Amino acid sequence: MNTLPRPLVETVVGPTPGPTLTISILMHGDEVCGLAARDFLLGPELRLKRGRVHVATLNREACEADGGPRRFVNADLNRLWGDQELPDSYEGKRIAEIRPLFLQSDAILDIHSMPEDAATFSLVSEERPESLAVARLLCPAISRIVVAPAPANRGRALFQTTRLPLSVPIVVVECGKHGSSESDVTARAAVAALLAGFDMLETTDAAASLPQSRYYRIEREHKSEHGDVSFIGAIDQFDPLPTDRPFAFDGTNPILAKPGQSLLLKRPTRKPGDEAFALVRELTADEISTLFSLHS
Ligand SMILES: [Zn+2]
């Protein structure tokens, strides 16, 4: 494939000074809606009023792997953003290479998608206060904001990194299913909303009446104990799960939800220890105001 962008970083510069934003794409090589965002940013439609926008293409090798795009080559690039020593691997080098650019950024938008049909949402860490305000700017494109606690049983993702100061806002956007045209549209819309939110666009057709943001918190991340997690019936993301009966089985063990919990995401599991699913609960008005008072 020769159509992919070659350099690690490509930059669009506006005519006057302003914020520096970084859009990171292909953290997972099969999440190709990032390329739609990249093409939008570097294409003729975009008229940047001020500032600069970097596009960082993080895992091109996984995207161009033999047999089609893959999530990663050796190891998940998005589990290495904690304090551990960087491995002497492709992924380790990539992180060392991109970190200086992230350090100079006023905000980072990290574009992702899902293996199956999926609702769109943004994801921020409750440890990184500034991220929440940036997630709100995306509301014209993505109205659900999920707040995640520090990861308990896996490596840190970029949006939870300890490799960058807490003052750098980092927002993940989950744009829908890998390779779908809807995910391309959402990725472009998220970028446009971010730029409009930072007042960096020459013209903006942002809707006058914006949808209301809805806030959720991750309450449970389940790693498979038996390697095969099966769900009962069709489960819609963000719809409350039943509490009087299991919604899934891990092997033969029933899994029950607590009141108000709903499915955020699920992943195919092959062996014990694989990440299987995450549950969220919608925050109450009081909880939302507490969140914002802590973070302002
Ligand atoms: Zn991803």
Boltz pocket constraint, residues with backbone or C-beta under 6 A from the ligand:
constraints:
  - pocket:
      binder: B
      contacts: [[A, 27], [A, 28], [A, 31], [A, 111], [A, 112], [A, 113]]
      max_distance: 6.0
